[in-house]
């Protein structure tokens, strides 16, 4: 007697999901398997975001991924993406540092490399249809390997974030948000973005729980701190006379600034 289920599973196509462990991608691991019949390979890039990266990798496996990789791309991100942006003074509107926008092409590159490694025929992301993130992922993917299919479930399904939370709850999938605090957050070495929930209403002051890197001005020190940054060839190499590698230097400045 043959194991038909095992045979069918071996024939299932593989898809590489850009995985963060947040609400959308936590749901997508199971959704892509149940609704689309894929074996999901989760790829998470460590770009300097806080949290237990090994726990994120394991969570993808626990949720149903057939493979999960955590790739330390902090140095590549800092040297090959952040530094050129620094040279270009890449500020949206003249004041908003590009951070998420810089990271997406790198994540797409890691996805394509994983697709080649695992023999996947498709890649997936959790971007909605309303922003530029979908373009950043997909243009990079098509430039690197146009033979890969791109799956963007967030453009297809009708679930709200509240529906997603309930969908995950029904399947025992742990997610880092609640209906009361449903923020969609993206973080890396160079910045943090936060959206969704009450933040969609420009007339509502952002609540304190939407901030993580900074303290309230009311709680900040009254005296300024002077910081001297040393550059070599246009690249930051030290703070206050202490030589530092680029990743550690950015992390130190984030802490001081926040």
C-alpha positions in Angstrom: 0.0 0.0 0.0 1.5 3.3 -1.0 1.5 6.4 1.1 -0.5 8.7 -1.2 -0.4 11.7 1.1 3.4 11.4 1.3 3.6 11.1 -2.5 1.4 14.1 -3.0 3.4 16.2 -0.5 6.6 15.3 -2.4 5.0 16.6 -5.6 3.8 19.9 -4.0 5.6 22.9 -5.5 7.8 25.0 -3.2 7.4 28.7 -2.5 9.9 31.0 -0.7 8.1 33.4 1.7 9.7 36.6 3.0 9.0 35.9 6.6 9.2 38.3 9.6 7.1 36.4 12.2 4.5 39.3 12.3 0.8 38.9 11.8 0.7 38.8 8.0 3.6 36.4 7.4 2.6 34.2 10.3 -0.8 33.7 8.7 0.7 33.3 5.2 2.8 30.2 6.1 -0.4 28.3 6.8 -2.5 30.0 4.2 -0.1 29.3 1.3 -0.1 25.6 2.4 -3.8 25.3 2.9 -5.2 27.5 0.1 -2.5 27.2 -2.5 -1.0 23.8 -1.9 2.6 25.0 -1.5 5.4 23.7 0.6 6.6 26.9 2.3 10.2 27.8 2.8 10.5 30.8 5.2 13.3 33.2 4.7 13.9 35.8 7.4 16.6 38.4 7.0 18.3 39.7 10.2 18.7 43.4 9.3 19.2 44.6 12.8 15.6 44.4 14.0 15.2 43.6 17.7 14.0 40.3 18.9 15.0 36.6 19.1 15.9 35.7 15.6 16.2 32.0 16.3 12.7 32.1 17.9 11.4 33.7 14.7 13.0 31.0 12.6 11.6 28.2 14.7 8.2 29.8 14.7 7.9 29.4 11.0 8.6 25.7 11.3 6.1 25.4 14.1 3.5 27.1 12.0 4.0 24.7 9.1 7.0 25.7 6.9 9.0 22.8 5.5 12.2 24.8 5.9 13.2 28.0 7.6 16.3 30.1 7.4 17.5 33.1 9.4 20.1 35.0 7.3 22.3 37.5 9.1 22.4 40.3 6.5 23.2 43.2 8.8 26.7 43.9 7.4 25.6 43.6 3.8 22.7 45.9 4.4 24.8 48.5 6.2 27.6 48.5 3.7 25.8 48.0 0.4 22.5 49.7 1.0 22.7 52.1 4.0 26.1 53.7 3.0 25.0 54.5 -0.6 21.8 56.0 0.8 23.9 58.1 3.2 26.0 59.3 0.4 22.9 60.2 -1.6 21.3 61.9 1.4 18.3 59.7 0.7 15.5 61.4 2.7 11.9 61.1 1.6 10.4 64.6 1.5 13.7 65.9 2.8 13.4 64.5 6.3 12.2 60.9 6.4 15.1 58.4 6.2 14.6 55.5 3.7 14.8 52.3 5.7 12.2 49.8 4.7 12.6 50.9 1.1 16.3 50.1 1.2 15.7 46.6 2.8 13.2 45.2 0.3 15.5 44.7 -2.7 18.0 42.9 -0.4 15.3 40.6 1.0 14.1 39.9 -2.5 17.7 38.9 -3.4 17.8 36.5 -0.5 14.5 35.0 -1.5 15.7 34.4 -5.1 18.9 32.8 -3.8 16.8 30.5 -1.5 14.4 29.7 -4.4 17.4 28.4 -6.4 18.7 26.5 -3.4 15.4 24.7 -2.6 14.2 24.3 -6.2 11.2 26.6 -5.6 9.1 27.8 -8.4 7.6 30.9 -6.7 8.2 33.5 -4.1 5.7 35.3 -1.9 5.5 38.5 0.2 3.0 40.0 2.6 2.7 43.4 1.0 -0.7 44.9 0.4 -1.8 46.5 -2.9 -1.8 50.0 -1.6 1.9 50.9 -1.2 5.3 50.8 -2.9 6.7 47.7 -1.0 5.0 45.4 -3.5 6.9 47.1 -6.3 10.2 47.0 -4.5 9.9 43.2 -3.9 8.6 42.4 -7.4 10.9 44.6 -9.5 13.9 43.1 -7.7 12.7 39.6 -8.1 11.9 40.0 -11.8 15.3 41.5 -12.4 17.1 38.6 -10.7 15.0 35.7 -12.0 11.9 36.5 -14.2 11.0 32.8 -14.3 9.8 32.8 -10.7 6.1 33.3 -10.0 5.3 36.0 -7.5 2.4 35.4 -5.1 0.9 38.3 -3.2 -2.0 37.0 -1.1 -2.6 40.3 0.6 -3.8 41.6 -2.8 -6.2 38.7 -3.1 -7.9 38.0 0.1 -10.6 40.0 1.7 -9.5 39.6 5.4 -9.0 42.7 7.5 -6.3 42.6 10.2 -9.0 41.7 12.7 -10.0 38.8 10.5 -6.4 37.7 10.2 -6.0 37.7 14.0 -9.2 35.6 14.3 -8.0 33.2 11.5 -4.7 32.7 13.3 -6.4 32.2 16.6 -8.6 29.5 15.2 -5.5 27.6 14.0 -3.4 28.1 17.1 -1.0 30.4 15.3 0.7 32.8 17.8 0.8 36.4 16.4 2.4 39.5 18.0 -0.6 41.7 17.7 -4.1 42.1 19.2 -7.3 43.8 18.0 -6.5 46.6 20.5 -2.9 47.0 19.2 -2.9 45.8 15.6 0.2 47.7 14.3 2.1 46.6 11.3 5.7 47.3 12.1 8.9 47.1 10.1 12.3 47.6 11.7 15.9 47.4 10.6 19.2 49.0 11.5 18.3 52.2 9.7 14.8 52.9 10.9 11.4 51.8 12.1 8.0 52.2 10.5 4.6 51.7 12.2 1.1 51.7 10.6 -2.4 50.3 10.9 -5.1 50.6 13.5 -5.7 54.1 15.0 -2.6 55.3 13.1 -4.6 55.3 9.9 -6.6 58.3 11.2 -4.4 61.5 10.9 -6.7 63.3 13.4 -5.8 60.9 16.2 -2.6 61.4 18.1 -0.4 58.3 18.0 -0.7 56.4 21.3 2.4 55.7 23.4 2.3 52.0 22.6 3.1 52.8 18.9 6.6 54.0 19.9 9.4 51.7 20.8 12.8 53.3 19.9 12.1 56.6 21.5 11.1 58.0 24.9 8.5 60.7 25.2 10.0 64.2 25.1 8.4 64.8 28.5 10.7 62.0 29.8 13.8 62.8 27.8 16.9 64.5 29.4 16.8 68.3 29.7 20.5 68.6 28.9 21.7 67.8 25.3 24.3 65.2 24.5 27.1 66.0 22.1 28.2 63.2 19.8 31.2 63.3 17.5 31.1 60.9 14.5 34.3 60.2 12.6 34.2 59.5 8.9 36.7 57.9 6.5 35.9 58.0 2.8 32.4 59.1 3.5 31.8 56.1 5.8 31.2 56.5 9.6 34.0 54.7 11.4 33.9 55.9 15.0 32.0 57.7 17.7 33.7 60.0 20.2 37.2 58.7 19.3 36.2 55.0 19.6 36.6 53.1 16.4 33.6 50.9 15.6 32.4 48.7 12.8 29.4 50.1 10.9 26.7 47.9 12.3 27.7 48.5 15.9 28.1 52.2 15.2 24.5 52.5 13.8 23.1 50.6 16.8 24.9 52.9 19.2 23.6 56.0 17.5 20.0 54.6 17.5 20.2 54.1 21.2 21.6 57.6 21.8 19.1 59.2 19.5 16.1 57.3 21.0 
